[in-house]
Amino acid sequence: MKRWGKRGFVLALGLVLASTGCAGAGGGGGAGGGDANSISVLMVNNPQMEDLQKLTADNFTKQTGITVNYTVLPENDVRDKISQEFTSQAGQYDVASLSNFEIPIYAKAGWIAPMDDFIAKDPEFDQDDILAPMTTSLSSEGKVYGQPFYGESSFLMYRKDILAAKGVTMPDRPTWQQVAEIAAAVDEAEPGMAGICLRGQPGWGQVFAPLTTVVNTFGGTWFEKDWTPKVNAPEFTEAVRFYVDLVREHGERGAPQAGFTECLNNLTQGNAAMWYDATSAAGSLEADDSPVKGKLGYVAAPVVKTDSSGWLYAWSWSIQQASTKQENAWKFISWASGKEYEQLVGGKLGWSKVPAGKRSSTYENPDYLEVAKAFAVPTKNAIEAADPENPGVQPRPAIGIQFVDIPEFPNLGTQVSQDISAAIAGQTSVEEALDKGQQLAQDVAERYQAREQ
């Protein structure tokens, strides 16, 4: 960054983020306004966020007198609108839902406000109760810039009954080689049942979410500490070849087009015996109407050379730096990410709807544990084991487990993923895909190496 300076970094960042968003961001009421007792919140339309919207007026507003005006958009649209809003620092929205990918980047650009002073004056929020990897991933240069609304890691889900019928025992901490052996043993255990389901759909947040964790634990990395790209290095290549071979030999039908939703459906409908993916999937798998409720086991993300390999993701809240209502914005965040809100959701909507994965106290709550007993402890263990600063065997130039936390990564990861999906489809080789990826990564690396000279 020395050569470009902060202004050049912000300009480049705005261009990159705009290019990765989805065009046609929606509108919606609730932005801006001169009322000192109102704030404007821009957020994704996930079910947990919609629950929050329904509960706000009768609870937060009634308690504080602060009206919350929401703009709620689908994920691609909200990312695009947030990047436009925060790049311009128009101050139209006080709070936005950001992930742990955007927050460190936005913090470095000066687009979001640090929360440390608010945290210090609000001991009831209890920052120490937030799971430590979440705080780390939502911080930059020692300051906290985001609070998680709900979070996840990744783990291996498997059909206990299918493995038992085949005389197979799942280790508590399996290696990927053991997983491959089990996948072979249970493949076609029932008609049409794949040994394992793994994402193959193109996208930096689709196939490369699980695959980058595999790369990490095989000893690979996108970039070394000095930004040397290592996409076609032996360790990266071995990991990708292992993943592609596993899904081709024992994976689901239509793997090159399969993402989170397709694998969730496959496991739910009995079309797969195992699935490595987000811990958040367990809530759907253990729902009352799920055909596989009570049939599943959950173990740590498979490893090879690292102690853990699960990813880390959180939809979180940040305050726009340009907001003139930061005190009220913090009051909203403190409520929405607080213990009291979890109790409210549990009492009003049911404990299965609690936005979990962020606080230690959630996993000590007997009411929550009653409905989440099958997966609560494995989920907490997975999140606590995640290390966003040291996810592999070598130092990294940027934070992140299943991604590299730089604005260029969505474009880089998505381009490389298209060739990985083609390799899964048998249309190209892993080596060809990664040689092309190395050239793309080299272009990114040269920019960062130039800035540091």
C-alpha positions as a Markdown table, in Angstrom:
| # | Residue | x | y | z |
|---|---|---|---|---|
| 1 | Met | 0.0 | 0.0 | 0.0 |
| 2 | Lys | 3.0 | 2.3 | 0.3 |
| 3 | Arg | 3.1 | 3.2 | -3.4 |
| 4 | Trp | -0.6 | 3.7 | -3.9 |
| 5 | Gly | -1.5 | 5.3 | -0.6 |
| 6 | Lys | -4.9 | 5.1 | 1.1 |
| 7 | Arg | -6.7 | 7.1 | -1.6 |
| 8 | Gly | -5.6 | 4.8 | -4.4 |
| 9 | Phe | -6.5 | 1.7 | -2.3 |
| 10 | Val | -10.0 | 3.0 | -1.7 |
| 11 | Leu | -10.5 | 3.8 | -5.3 |
| 12 | Ala | -9.3 | 0.4 | -6.4 |
| 13 | Leu | -11.4 | -1.3 | -3.7 |
| 14 | Gly | -14.5 | 0.4 | -4.8 |
| 15 | Leu | -14.0 | -0.6 | -8.4 |
| 16 | Val | -13.3 | -4.2 | -7.5 |
| 17 | Leu | -16.3 | -4.5 | -5.1 |
| 18 | Ala | -18.6 | -2.9 | -7.6 |
| 19 | Ser | -17.5 | -5.4 | -10.2 |
| 20 | Thr | -18.3 | -8.4 | -8.0 |
| 21 | Gly | -21.8 | -7.4 | -7.0 |
| 22 | Cys | -25.0 | -8.2 | -8.8 |
| 23 | Ala | -26.4 | -5.4 | -10.9 |
| 24 | Gly | -29.8 | -3.9 | -10.3 |
| 25 | Ala | -29.8 | -3.5 | -6.5 |
| 26 | Gly | -33.3 | -2.9 | -5.2 |
| 27 | Gly | -34.7 | 0.1 | -3.5 |
| 28 | Gly | -36.9 | 0.1 | -0.5 |
| 29 | Gly | -38.0 | 2.6 | 2.1 |
| 30 | Gly | -36.4 | 3.4 | 5.4 |
| 31 | Ala | -33.2 | 5.2 | 4.4 |
| 32 | Gly | -31.9 | 8.4 | 5.8 |
| 33 | Gly | -34.2 | 10.8 | 7.6 |
| 34 | Gly | -33.5 | 13.6 | 10.0 |
| 35 | Asp | -35.2 | 12.1 | 13.0 |
| 36 | Ala | -32.6 | 11.8 | 15.8 |
| 37 | Asn | -34.5 | 8.9 | 17.3 |
| 38 | Ser | -34.5 | 6.7 | 14.2 |
| 39 | Ile | -31.8 | 4.7 | 12.4 |
| 40 | Ser | -31.6 | 3.1 | 9.0 |
| 41 | Val | -30.5 | -0.5 | 8.6 |
| 42 | Leu | -29.6 | -2.2 | 5.3 |
| 43 | Met | -29.6 | -5.9 | 5.6 |
| 44 | Val | -29.8 | -9.3 | 3.8 |
| 45 | Asn | -33.2 | -11.0 | 3.6 |
| 46 | Asn | -32.2 | -14.2 | 5.4 |
| 47 | Pro | -34.9 | -15.8 | 7.6 |
| 48 | Gln | -33.1 | -14.8 | 10.8 |
| 49 | Met | -33.0 | -11.2 | 9.7 |
| 50 | Glu | -36.7 | -11.2 | 8.8 |
| 51 | Asp | -37.4 | -12.5 | 12.3 |
| 52 | Leu | -35.4 | -9.6 | 13.6 |
| 53 | Gln | -37.4 | -7.1 | 11.6 |
| 54 | Lys | -40.7 | -8.5 | 13.0 |
| 55 | Leu | -39.5 | -8.3 | 16.6 |
| 56 | Thr | -38.0 | -4.8 | 16.5 |
| 57 | Ala | -40.9 | -2.5 | 17.0 |
| 58 | Asp | -42.5 | -4.2 | 20.0 |
| 59 | Asn | -39.2 | -4.8 | 21.7 |
| 60 | Phe | -36.2 | -2.6 | 20.8 |
| 61 | Thr | -38.2 | 0.5 | 19.8 |
| 62 | Lys | -40.5 | 0.1 | 22.8 |
| 63 | Gln | -37.5 | -0.1 | 25.1 |
| 64 | Thr | -35.4 | 2.6 | 23.6 |
| 65 | Gly | -37.7 | 4.9 | 21.7 |
| 66 | Ile | -35.5 | 4.4 | 18.6 |
| 67 | Thr | -37.3 | 3.6 | 15.4 |
| 68 | Val | -35.5 | 1.2 | 13.0 |
| 69 | Asn | -36.1 | 1.7 | 9.3 |
| 70 | Tyr | -35.1 | -1.5 | 7.4 |
| 71 | Thr | -34.1 | -2.0 | 3.8 |
| 72 | Val | -34.1 | -5.7 | 3.2 |
| 73 | Leu | -32.6 | -7.2 | 0.0 |
| 74 | Pro | -31.4 | -10.5 | -1.4 |
| 75 | Glu | -27.8 | -11.3 | -0.8 |
| 76 | Asn | -26.3 | -10.3 | -4.2 |
| 77 | Asp | -28.4 | -7.1 | -4.3 |
| 78 | Val | -27.6 | -6.1 | -0.7 |
| 79 | Arg | -23.8 | -6.6 | -1.3 |
| 80 | Asp | -24.0 | -4.4 | -4.3 |
| 81 | Lys | -26.0 | -1.7 | -2.6 |
| 82 | Ile | -23.8 | -1.8 | 0.5 |
| 83 | Ser | -20.6 | -1.5 | -1.6 |
| 84 | Gln | -22.1 | 1.6 | -3.4 |
| 85 | Glu | -23.3 | 3.2 | -0.2 |
| 86 | Phe | -20.2 | 2.6 | 1.8 |
| 87 | Thr | -17.8 | 3.6 | -1.0 |
| 88 | Ser | -19.5 | 6.9 | -1.3 |
| 89 | Gln | -19.9 | 7.4 | 2.5 |
| 90 | Ala | -23.3 | 9.0 | 1.8 |
| 91 | Gly | -24.4 | 8.3 | 5.3 |
| 92 | Gln | -27.8 | 7.2 | 4.1 |
| 93 | Tyr | -27.6 | 4.0 | 6.2 |
| 94 | Asp | -26.3 | 3.8 | 9.8 |
| 95 | Val | -26.0 | 0.1 | 10.0 |
| 96 | Ala | -25.5 | -2.7 | 7.4 |
| 97 | Ser | -25.2 | -6.5 | 7.5 |
| 98 | Leu | -21.7 | -7.4 | 6.4 |
| 99 | Ser | -19.8 | -10.7 | 6.5 |
| 100 | Asn | -16.4 | -11.3 | 8.0 |
| 101 | Phe | -15.1 | -11.1 | 4.4 |
| 102 | Glu | -16.0 | -7.5 | 3.9 |
| 103 | Ile | -15.5 | -6.1 | 7.4 |
| 104 | Pro | -11.6 | -6.1 | 7.6 |
| 105 | Ile | -11.5 | -4.7 | 4.1 |
| 106 | Tyr | -14.0 | -1.9 | 4.8 |
| 107 | Ala | -12.2 | -1.2 | 8.1 |
| 108 | Lys | -8.9 | -0.6 | 6.2 |
| 109 | Ala | -10.7 | 1.7 | 3.8 |
| 110 | Gly | -12.1 | 3.8 | 6.6 |
| 111 | Trp | -15.7 | 3.1 | 5.7 |
| 112 | Ile | -16.9 | 1.6 | 9.0 |
| 113 | Ala | -16.5 | 2.8 | 12.6 |
| 114 | Pro | -14.5 | 1.0 | 15.3 |
| 115 | Met | -16.7 | -0.2 | 18.1 |
| 116 | Asp | -14.2 | -0.4 | 21.0 |
| 117 | Asp | -15.4 | 2.7 | 22.8 |
| 118 | Phe | -19.0 | 1.6 | 22.6 |
| 119 | Ile | -18.1 | -1.9 | 23.9 |
| 120 | Ala | -16.2 | -0.3 | 26.8 |
| 121 | Lys | -19.2 | 1.7 | 27.8 |
| 122 | Asp | -21.7 | -1.2 | 27.5 |
| 123 | Pro | -20.5 | -4.0 | 29.8 |
| 124 | Glu | -23.9 | -5.8 | 29.5 |
| 125 | Phe | -23.1 | -6.6 | 25.9 |
| 126 | Asp | -20.3 | -8.8 | 27.2 |
| 127 | Gln | -17.8 | -8.9 | 24.4 |
| 128 | Asp | -15.9 | -11.7 | 26.1 |
| 129 | Asp | -18.9 | -13.9 | 25.5 |
| 130 | Ile | -18.5 | -13.6 | 21.8 |
| 131 | Leu | -16.6 | -16.6 | 20.5 |
| 132 | Ala | -13.0 | -15.5 | 20.1 |
| 133 | Pro | -12.6 | -16.5 | 16.4 |
| 134 | Met | -15.6 | -14.3 | 15.6 |
| 135 | Thr | -14.1 | -11.3 | 17.3 |
| 136 | Thr | -10.7 | -11.9 | 15.5 |
| 137 | Ser | -12.4 | -12.2 | 12.1 |
| 138 | Leu | -14.4 | -9.0 | 12.6 |
| 139 | Ser | -11.4 | -6.9 | 13.8 |
| 140 | Ser | -8.6 | -5.0 | 12.0 |
| 141 | Glu | -5.4 | -3.7 | 13.5 |
| 142 | Gly | -6.5 | -4.5 | 17.0 |
| 143 | Lys | -9.9 | -2.8 | 16.8 |
| 144 | Val | -13.4 | -4.4 | 16.6 |
| 145 | Tyr | -15.4 | -3.3 | 13.6 |
| 146 | Gly | -18.3 | -5.8 | 13.6 |
| 147 | Gln | -20.5 | -7.8 | 15.8 |
| 148 | Pro | -21.9 | -11.2 | 14.6 |
| 149 | Phe | -25.6 | -11.8 | 14.3 |
| 150 | Tyr | -25.1 | -15.5 | 13.7 |
| 151 | Gly | -22.1 | -17.5 | 12.6 |
| 152 | Glu | -21.0 | -20.9 | 11.3 |
| 153 | Ser | -18.0 | -23.1 | 10.7 |
| 154 | Ser | -17.9 | -26.3 | 8.8 |
| 155 | Phe | -18.0 | -30.0 | 9.8 |
| 156 | Leu | -18.6 | -33.5 | 8.4 |
| 157 | Met | -22.2 | -34.8 | 8.5 |
| 158 | Tyr | -22.9 | -38.5 | 8.1 |
| 159 | Arg | -25.6 | -41.1 | 8.2 |
| 160 | Lys | -24.9 | -43.1 | 11.4 |
| 161 | Asp | -27.3 | -45.9 | 10.3 |
| 162 | Ile | -25.6 | -46.3 | 6.9 |
| 163 | Leu | -22.1 | -46.5 | 8.3 |
| 164 | Ala | -23.2 | -48.9 | 11.0 |
| 165 | Ala | -24.8 | -51.2 | 8.4 |
| 166 | Lys | -21.5 | -51.3 | 6.6 |
| 167 | Gly | -19.6 | -51.9 | 9.8 |
| 168 | Val | -17.8 | -48.6 | 9.5 |
| 169 | Thr | -16.9 | -46.4 | 12.4 |
| 170 | Met | -16.4 | -42.6 | 11.9 |
| 171 | Pro | -13.5 | -41.1 | 13.9 |
| 172 | Asp | -14.2 | -38.1 | 16.0 |
| 173 | Arg | -11.4 | -36.2 | 14.1 |
| 174 | Pro | -11.2 | -37.9 | 10.7 |
| 175 | Thr | -8.5 | -37.3 | 8.1 |
| 176 | Trp | -9.5 | -36.7 | 4.5 |
| 177 | Gln | -7.9 | -40.0 | 3.6 |
| 178 | Gln | -10.2 | -41.8 | 6.1 |
| 179 | Val | -13.2 | -39.9 | 4.7 |
| 180 | Ala | -12.3 | -41.1 | 1.2 |
| 181 | Glu | -12.1 | -44.7 | 2.4 |
| 182 | Ile | -15.5 | -44.4 | 4.1 |
| 183 | Ala | -17.1 | -42.8 | 1.0 |
| 184 | Ala | -15.9 | -45.8 | -1.0 |
| 185 | Ala | -17.3 | -48.2 | 1.6 |
| 186 | Val | -20.8 | -46.6 | 1.7 |
| 187 | Asp | -21.2 | -45.6 | -2.0 |
| 188 | Glu | -24.4 | -47.2 | -3.2 |
| 189 | Ala | -25.2 | -48.5 | 0.3 |
| 190 | Glu | -28.8 | -47.8 | -0.8 |
| 191 | Pro | -29.9 | -47.4 | -4.4 |
| 192 | Gly | -28.9 | -44.0 | -5.8 |
| 193 | Met | -26.9 | -43.1 | -2.6 |
| 194 | Ala | -23.6 | -41.3 | -3.2 |
| 195 | Gly | -20.8 | -41.9 | -0.7 |
| 196 | Ile | -20.4 | -38.2 | -0.1 |
| 197 | Cys | -21.7 | -34.8 | -1.3 |
| 198 | Leu | -19.2 | -32.0 | -2.0 |
| 199 | Arg | -19.9 | -28.7 | -3.7 |
| 200 | Gly | -18.8 | -28.5 | -7.3 |
| 201 | Gln | -20.7 | -25.4 | -8.4 |
| 202 | Pro | -18.5 | -22.6 | -9.7 |
| 203 | Gly | -18.0 | -19.6 | -7.4 |
| 204 | Trp | -15.6 | -18.3 | -4.8 |
| 205 | Gly | -18.3 | -18.9 | -2.1 |
| 206 | Gln | -19.5 | -22.2 | -3.6 |
| 207 | Val | -16.9 | -24.9 | -4.6 |
| 208 | Phe | -14.0 | -22.9 | -3.1 |
| 209 | Ala | -15.6 | -22.5 | 0.3 |
| 210 | Pro | -15.0 | -26.2 | 1.2 |
| 211 | Leu | -12.1 | -26.7 | -1.3 |
| 212 | Thr | -9.9 | -23.9 | 0.1 |
| 213 | Thr | -10.2 | -25.5 | 3.6 |
| 214 | Val | -9.0 | -28.8 | 2.0 |
| 215 | Val | -6.1 | -26.9 | 0.3 |
| 216 | Asn | -5.2 | -25.4 | 3.7 |
| 217 | Thr | -5.0 | -28.7 | 5.5 |
| 218 | Phe | -3.1 | -30.4 | 2.7 |
| 219 | Gly | -0.4 | -27.7 | 3.2 |
| 220 | Gly | -1.3 | -25.4 | 0.3 |
| 221 | Thr | -2.1 | -21.7 | 0.1 |
| 222 | Trp | -3.3 | -19.1 | -2.4 |
| 223 | Phe | -0.4 | -16.8 | -1.5 |
| 224 | Glu | 2.6 | -17.0 | 0.7 |
| 225 | Lys | 3.4 | -14.2 | 3.2 |
| 226 | Asp | 5.3 | -12.1 | 0.6 |
| 227 | Trp | 2.4 | -12.6 | -1.9 |
| 228 | Thr | 4.1 | -15.3 | -3.9 |
| 229 | Pro | 1.2 | -17.1 | -5.6 |
| 230 | Lys | 1.1 | -20.9 | -5.0 |
| 231 | Val | -2.0 | -22.0 | -6.9 |
| 232 | Asn | -0.2 | -24.6 | -9.0 |
| 233 | Ala | 2.2 | -25.6 | -6.3 |
| 234 | Pro | 2.4 | -29.3 | -5.4 |
| 235 | Glu | 0.4 | -29.0 | -2.2 |
| 236 | Phe | -2.4 | -27.0 | -3.8 |
| 237 | Thr | -2.5 | -29.4 | -6.7 |
| 238 | Glu | -2.6 | -32.5 | -4.5 |
| 239 | Ala | -5.5 | -31.1 | -2.5 |
| 240 | Val | -7.5 | -30.2 | -5.6 |
| 241 | Arg | -6.8 | -33.5 | -7.3 |
| 242 | Phe | -7.9 | -35.3 | -4.1 |
| 243 | Tyr | -11.1 | -33.3 | -4.0 |
| 244 | Val | -11.9 | -33.7 | -7.7 |
| 245 | Asp | -11.2 | -37.4 | -7.6 |
| 246 | Leu | -13.3 | -38.0 | -4.5 |
| 247 | Val | -16.3 | -36.2 | -5.9 |
| 248 | Arg | -16.0 | -37.8 | -9.3 |
| 249 | Glu | -15.6 | -41.3 | -7.9 |
| 250 | His | -18.0 | -41.3 | -4.9 |
| 251 | Gly | -19.8 | -38.0 | -5.1 |
| 252 | Glu | -23.3 | -36.9 | -6.1 |
| 253 | Arg | -24.9 | -36.8 | -9.5 |
| 254 | Gly | -24.6 | -33.4 | -11.1 |
| 255 | Ala | -21.6 | -32.5 | -8.9 |
| 256 | Pro | -20.4 | -29.6 | -11.2 |
| 257 | Gln | -23.7 | -27.8 | -10.6 |
| 258 | Ala | -24.1 | -28.8 | -6.9 |
| 259 | Gly | -23.8 | -26.1 | -4.2 |
| 260 | Phe | -25.0 | -25.9 | -0.6 |
| 261 | Thr | -28.7 | -26.2 | -1.4 |
| 262 | Glu | -28.2 | -29.2 | -3.7 |
| 263 | Cys | -26.1 | -31.1 | -1.1 |
| 264 | Leu | -28.6 | -30.3 | 1.6 |
| 265 | Asn | -31.3 | -31.8 | -0.5 |
| 266 | Asn | -29.2 | -34.8 | -1.3 |
| 267 | Leu | -28.5 | -35.6 | 2.4 |
| 268 | Thr | -32.1 | -34.9 | 3.4 |
| 269 | Gln | -33.6 | -37.1 | 0.7 |
| 270 | Gly | -31.2 | -40.0 | 1.3 |
| 271 | Asn | -29.1 | -39.5 | -1.8 |
| 272 | Ala | -25.8 | -39.1 | 0.0 |
| 273 | Ala | -24.3 | -40.8 | 3.0 |
| 274 | Met | -22.0 | -37.9 | 4.0 |
| 275 | Trp | -21.6 | -34.2 | 3.4 |
| 276 | Tyr | -18.9 | -31.8 | 4.3 |
| 277 | Asp | -20.3 | -28.2 | 4.6 |
| 278 | Ala | -21.5 | -25.5 | 6.9 |
| 279 | Thr | -22.5 | -26.2 | 10.5 |
| 280 | Ser | -25.6 | -24.1 | 9.8 |
| 281 | Ala | -27.1 | -26.9 | 7.7 |
| 282 | Ala | -27.7 | -29.0 | 10.8 |
| 283 | Gly | -30.7 | -26.9 | 11.8 |
| 284 | Ser | -32.5 | -28.0 | 8.7 |
| 285 | Leu | -31.3 | -31.6 | 8.9 |
| 286 | Glu | -32.6 | -31.9 | 12.4 |
| 287 | Ala | -35.9 | -30.1 | 11.9 |
| 288 | Asp | -39.1 | -31.8 | 12.9 |
| 289 | Asp | -40.1 | -32.4 | 9.3 |
| 290 | Ser | -36.7 | -33.7 | 8.2 |
| 291 | Pro | -36.7 | -37.4 | 7.0 |
| 292 | Val | -33.1 | -37.8 | 8.5 |
| 293 | Lys | -33.7 | -36.2 | 11.9 |
| 294 | Gly | -31.9 | -38.2 | 14.5 |
| 295 | Lys | -30.0 | -40.3 | 11.9 |
| 296 | Leu | -27.0 | -38.1 | 11.6 |
| 297 | Gly | -23.7 | -37.7 | 13.3 |
| 298 | Tyr | -21.5 | -34.6 | 13.2 |
| 299 | Val | -17.7 | -34.6 | 13.5 |
| 300 | Ala | -14.8 | -32.1 | 13.0 |
| 301 | Ala | -13.8 | -31.0 | 9.6 |
| 302 | Pro | -11.4 | -33.5 | 8.1 |
| 303 | Val | -7.7 | -32.7 | 8.3 |
| 304 | Val | -4.3 | -33.8 | 6.9 |
| 305 | Lys | -1.5 | -31.6 | 8.1 |
| 306 | Thr | -3.3 | -29.1 | 10.4 |
| 307 | Asp | -5.0 | -29.5 | 13.7 |
| 308 | Ser | -8.3 | -28.1 | 12.4 |
| 309 | Ser | -9.7 | -27.1 | 9.1 |
| 310 | Gly | -13.2 | -25.8 | 9.5 |
| 311 | Trp | -14.0 | -22.4 | 7.9 |
| 312 | Leu | -15.5 | -19.3 | 9.6 |
| 313 | Tyr | -18.4 | -17.2 | 8.4 |
| 314 | Ala | -20.7 | -14.7 | 10.1 |
| 315 | Trp | -23.4 | -12.3 | 9.0 |
| 316 | Ser | -22.5 | -9.3 | 11.2 |
| 317 | Trp | -23.4 | -5.7 | 11.9 |
| 318 | Ser | -21.2 | -2.7 | 11.2 |
| 319 | Ile | -21.7 | 1.1 | 11.6 |
| 320 | Gln | -21.1 | 3.4 | 8.6 |
| 321 | Gln | -18.3 | 5.8 | 9.4 |
| 322 | Ala | -20.4 | 8.6 | 7.9 |
| 323 | Ser | -23.4 | 7.9 | 10.2 |
| 324 | Thr | -24.4 | 10.8 | 12.4 |
| 325 | Lys | -26.3 | 8.4 | 14.7 |
| 326 | Gln | -23.5 | 6.1 | 15.8 |
| 327 | Glu | -24.7 | 6.0 | 19.4 |
| 328 | Asn | -28.1 | 4.8 | 18.5 |
| 329 | Ala | -26.6 | 2.5 | 15.9 |
| 330 | Trp | -24.6 | 0.8 | 18.6 |
| 331 | Lys | -27.7 | 0.4 | 20.8 |
| 332 | Phe | -29.4 | -1.5 | 18.0 |
| 333 | Ile | -26.3 | -3.7 | 17.4 |
| 334 | Ser | -25.9 | -4.3 | 21.1 |
| 335 | Trp | -29.6 | -5.5 | 21.2 |
| 336 | Ala | -29.6 | -7.5 | 18.0 |
| 337 | Ser | -26.4 | -9.4 | 18.8 |
| 338 | Gly | -27.0 | -9.6 | 22.5 |
| 339 | Lys | -28.0 | -12.3 | 25.0 |
| 340 | Glu | -31.4 | -10.7 | 25.5 |
| 341 | Tyr | -32.3 | -11.0 | 21.9 |
| 342 | Glu | -31.6 | -14.7 | 21.9 |
| 343 | Gln | -33.9 | -15.1 | 24.8 |
| 344 | Leu | -36.5 | -13.1 | 23.0 |
| 345 | Val | -36.4 | -15.3 | 19.9 |
| 346 | Gly | -36.4 | -18.5 | 22.0 |
| 347 | Gly | -39.4 | -17.4 | 23.9 |
| 348 | Lys | -41.4 | -15.9 | 21.0 |
| 349 | Leu | -40.5 | -17.9 | 18.0 |
| 350 | Gly | -38.9 | -21.1 | 19.4 |
| 351 | Trp | -35.3 | -22.0 | 20.3 |
| 352 | Ser | -34.7 | -23.6 | 16.9 |
| 353 | Lys | -34.8 | -20.1 | 15.4 |
| 354 | Val | -32.2 | -18.5 | 17.7 |
| 355 | Pro | -29.4 | -16.9 | 15.6 |
| 356 | Ala | -26.6 | -19.1 | 17.1 |
| 357 | Gly | -22.9 | -19.5 | 16.4 |
| 358 | Lys | -21.7 | -16.4 | 18.1 |
| 359 | Arg | -21.8 | -16.6 | 21.9 |
| 360 | Ser | -20.4 | -19.1 | 24.4 |
| 361 | Ser | -23.5 | -18.6 | 26.6 |
| 362 | Thr | -25.8 | -19.9 | 23.8 |
| 363 | Tyr | -24.2 | -23.3 | 24.3 |
| 364 | Glu | -24.8 | -23.3 | 28.0 |
| 365 | Asn | -28.5 | -22.6 | 27.6 |
| 366 | Pro | -30.5 | -25.7 | 28.4 |
| 367 | Asp | -33.5 | -24.5 | 26.3 |
| 368 | Tyr | -31.3 | -24.1 | 23.2 |
| 369 | Leu | -29.4 | -27.4 | 23.9 |
| 370 | Glu | -32.7 | -29.3 | 24.1 |
| 371 | Val | -33.5 | -28.5 | 20.5 |
| 372 | Ala | -29.9 | -28.5 | 19.2 |
| 373 | Lys | -28.5 | -31.3 | 21.2 |
| 374 | Ala | -27.5 | -33.3 | 18.1 |
| 375 | Phe | -25.2 | -30.6 | 16.7 |
| 376 | Ala | -24.7 | -27.8 | 19.3 |
| 377 | Val | -21.5 | -29.0 | 20.8 |
| 378 | Pro | -19.9 | -30.0 | 17.4 |
| 379 | Thr | -20.9 | -26.5 | 16.1 |
| 380 | Lys | -19.3 | -24.7 | 19.0 |
| 381 | Asn | -16.2 | -26.8 | 18.9 |
| 382 | Ala | -15.8 | -26.1 | 15.1 |
| 383 | Ile | -16.1 | -22.4 | 15.5 |
| 384 | Glu | -13.8 | -22.3 | 18.5 |
| 385 | Ala | -11.2 | -24.4 | 16.6 |
| 386 | Ala | -11.3 | -22.0 | 13.6 |
| 387 | Asp | -8.1 | -19.9 | 13.3 |
| 388 | Pro | -8.7 | -17.1 | 10.7 |
| 389 | Glu | -5.2 | -15.8 | 11.2 |
| 390 | Asn | -3.3 | -19.1 | 10.8 |
| 391 | Pro | -5.5 | -21.5 | 8.9 |
| 392 | Gly | -2.7 | -23.5 | 7.2 |
| 393 | Val | 0.9 | -24.5 | 7.7 |
| 394 | Gln | 2.6 | -21.3 | 6.6 |
| 395 | Pro | 2.1 | -17.5 | 7.3 |
| 396 | Arg | -0.4 | -15.7 | 5.1 |
| 397 | Pro | -0.5 | -12.1 | 3.8 |
| 398 | Ala | -4.2 | -11.7 | 4.7 |
| 399 | Ile | -6.7 | -13.0 | 7.2 |
| 400 | Gly | -9.2 | -15.7 | 6.1 |
| 401 | Ile | -9.8 | -19.4 | 6.1 |
| 402 | Gln | -12.0 | -20.3 | 3.2 |
| 403 | Phe | -11.0 | -17.0 | 1.4 |
| 404 | Val | -8.2 | -14.6 | 1.2 |
| 405 | Asp | -9.4 | -11.3 | 2.7 |
| 406 | Ile | -8.6 | -9.0 | -0.2 |
| 407 | Pro | -11.1 | -7.3 | -2.5 |
| 408 | Glu | -9.7 | -9.1 | -5.6 |
| 409 | Phe | -10.4 | -12.6 | -4.2 |
| 410 | Pro | -14.1 | -12.9 | -5.3 |
| 411 | Asn | -13.1 | -12.4 | -8.9 |
| 412 | Leu | -9.9 | -14.5 | -8.6 |
| 413 | Gly | -11.6 | -17.3 | -6.8 |
| 414 | Thr | -14.6 | -17.4 | -9.1 |
| 415 | Gln | -12.5 | -17.5 | -12.3 |
| 416 | Val | -10.4 | -20.3 | -11.0 |
| 417 | Ser | -13.5 | -22.2 | -9.7 |
| 418 | Gln | -14.9 | -22.3 | -13.2 |
| 419 | Asp | -12.0 | -24.5 | -14.3 |
| 420 | Ile | -12.2 | -26.6 | -11.2 |
| 421 | Ser | -15.9 | -27.3 | -12.0 |
| 422 | Ala | -14.8 | -28.2 | -15.5 |
| 423 | Ala | -12.3 | -30.6 | -14.1 |
| 424 | Ile | -15.0 | -32.2 | -11.9 |
| 425 | Ala | -17.1 | -32.5 | -15.1 |
| 426 | Gly | -14.1 | -34.2 | -16.9 |
| 427 | Gln | -13.6 | -31.3 | -19.4 |
| 428 | Thr | -10.1 | -30.3 | -18.3 |
| 429 | Ser | -7.4 | -31.6 | -16.0 |
| 430 | Val | -6.6 | -30.3 | -12.5 |
| 431 | Glu | -3.1 | -29.3 | -13.7 |
| 432 | Glu | -4.5 | -27.2 | -16.6 |
| 433 | Ala | -7.0 | -25.5 | -14.3 |
| 434 | Leu | -4.4 | -24.6 | -11.7 |
| 435 | Asp | -1.8 | -23.4 | -14.3 |
| 436 | Lys | -4.4 | -20.9 | -15.5 |
| 437 | Gly | -5.2 | -20.0 | -11.9 |
| 438 | Gln | -1.6 | -19.4 | -11.2 |
| 439 | Gln | -1.4 | -16.8 | -13.9 |
| 440 | Leu | -4.5 | -15.0 | -12.5 |
| 441 | Ala | -3.1 | -15.1 | -9.0 |
| 442 | Gln | 0.2 | -13.7 | -10.3 |
| 443 | Asp | -1.6 | -10.7 | -11.6 |
| 444 | Val | -3.1 | -10.1 | -8.2 |
| 445 | Ala | 0.2 | -10.7 | -6.4 |
| 446 | Glu | 2.1 | -8.2 | -8.6 |
| 447 | Arg | -0.2 | -5.4 | -7.5 |
| 448 | Tyr | 0.4 | -6.1 | -3.8 |
| 449 | Gln | 4.1 | -6.7 | -4.2 |
| 450 | Ala | 4.4 | -3.3 | -6.0 |
| 451 | Arg | 2.5 | -1.5 | -3.2 |
| 452 | Glu | 4.9 | -2.9 | -0.6 |
| 453 | Gln | 8.1 | -1.7 | -2.4 |
